[in-house]
Amino acid sequence: MERVHNSASPLRRGPLTRALELLGVIAFVVMFFSTLLGVIARFFEFGGVEWSFEVAGIAFIWITFIGLLNAELRGENVAFEALNQSAPPALKRVFDLISILALVTMGGAFLISGWAVWQRSAMVPTAVLRMPTGVITATVLILGLGALVIGIRRLLVLTGFKQRQEEPV
């Protein structure tokens, strides 16, 4: 049996994967240049760009959470790989089920806790730029929803309710 979370080859990425990769690259570029600007400002001792480190921090959070979804879409979560590769096919199915259930549980926890934080503090301004902190909390909601969707899709494929598509996600 083919493993459930093996994704399409990197040459056949779907629109969702490409969109998440693009978002990750944009966040990385923003983080890199805002950090560079802050470092240059400190080195040459000029002010007015204190906001650059806040922007870099927010971009870093986006990179982290979008990167988690990208890795999960590609099947690059290494949690059970060593055991899974050496296990017989029946045990591989058990490991796949455990990893899917862990992913769904984690996604649900992120979605529930992210929603609770969003309701209480989405409009609280950040320290320097006074942006709503919902810009940060949105990453938790996106990760939770993404993990739930990926996990449920894999569970449907594993249980046979849904045929594995050759189209990339």
Secondary structure in CASP SS format (residue, H / E / C, confidence):
PFRMAT SS
TARGET T0000
AUTHOR 0000-0000-0000
METHOD secondary structure of the structure
MODEL  1
M C 1.00
E C 1.00
R C 1.00
V C 1.00
H C 1.00
N C 1.00
S C 1.00
A C 1.00
S C 1.00
P C 1.00
L C 1.00
R C 1.00
R C 1.00
G C 1.00
P H 1.00
L H 1.00
T H 1.00
R H 1.00
A H 1.00
L H 1.00
E H 1.00
L H 1.00
L H 1.00
G H 1.00
V H 1.00
I H 1.00
A H 1.00
F H 1.00
V H 1.00
V H 1.00
M H 1.00
F H 1.00
F H 1.00
S H 1.00
T H 1.00
L H 1.00
L H 1.00
G H 1.00
V H 1.00
I H 1.00
A H 1.00
R H 1.00
F H 1.00
F C 1.00
E C 1.00
F C 1.00
G C 1.00
G C 1.00
V C 1.00
E C 1.00
W H 1.00
S H 1.00
F H 1.00
E H 1.00
V H 1.00
A H 1.00
G H 1.00
I H 1.00
A H 1.00
F H 1.00
I H 1.00
W H 1.00
I H 1.00
T H 1.00
F H 1.00
I H 1.00
G H 1.00
L H 1.00
L H 1.00
N H 1.00
A H 1.00
E H 1.00
L H 1.00
R H 1.00
G C 1.00
E C 1.00
N C 1.00
V C 1.00
A C 1.00
F C 1.00
E H 1.00
A H 1.00
L H 1.00
N H 1.00
Q H 1.00
S H 1.00
A C 1.00
P C 1.00
P H 1.00
A H 1.00
L H 1.00
K H 1.00
R H 1.00
V H 1.00
F H 1.00
D H 1.00
L H 1.00
I H 1.00
S H 1.00
I H 1.00
L H 1.00
A H 1.00
L H 1.00
V H 1.00
T H 1.00
M H 1.00
G H 1.00
G H 1.00
A H 1.00
F H 1.00
L H 1.00
I H 1.00
S H 1.00
G H 1.00
W H 1.00
A H 1.00
V H 1.00
W H 1.00
Q H 1.00
R H 1.00
S H 1.00
A C 1.00
M C 1.00
V C 1.00
P E 1.00
T C 1.00
A C 1.00
V C 1.00
L C 1.00
R C 1.00
M C 1.00
P E 1.00
T C 1.00
G H 1.00
V H 1.00
I H 1.00
T H 1.00
A H 1.00
T H 1.00
V H 1.00
L H 1.00
I H 1.00
L H 1.00
G H 1.00
L H 1.00
G H 1.00
A H 1.00
L H 1.00
V H 1.00
I H 1.00
G H 1.00
I H 1.00
R H 1.00
R H 1.00
L H 1.00
L H 1.00
V H 1.00
L H 1.00
T H 1.00
G C 1.00
F C 1.00
K C 1.00
Q C 1.00
R C 1.00
Q C 1.00
E C 1.00
E C 1.00
P C 1.00
V C 1.00
END
